[in-house]
Amino acid sequence: MIGGGPAGACCACQLAATGHRVLVLEKAHFPRFHLGESMVPYVVGAFDKLGLFEAIDRAGAPKVAAR
């Protein structure tokens, strides 16, 4: 797997959950600059499905536009 951004990270989580061995490689250093302060409403379902939403919420992530 190449790319540790949102899509690559979610894809890696899904593959790992099905038993695949996953390696995520990212060229950029984290945290990296990005625009935006809110998560759009449709990502909440994806984060819940991946079991990530509570951890993201506990980490003090940007405000969520809908829950």
Rosetta blueprint (number, residue, H / E / L):
1 M L
2 I E
3 G L
4 G L
5 G L
6 P H
7 A H
8 G H
9 A H
10 C H
11 C H
12 A H
13 C H
14 Q H
15 L H
16 A H
17 A H
18 T L
19 G L
20 H L
21 R L
22 V L
23 L L
24 V L
25 L E
26 E L
27 K L
28 A L
29 H L
30 F L
31 P L
32 R L
33 F L
34 H L
35 L L
36 G L
37 E L
38 S E
39 M E
40 V L
41 P L
42 Y L
43 V H
44 V H
45 G H
46 A H
47 F H
48 D H
49 K H
50 L H
51 G L
52 L L
53 F H
54 E H
55 A H
56 I H
57 D H
58 R H
59 A L
60 G L
61 A L
62 P L
63 K E
64 V E
65 A L
66 A L
67 R L
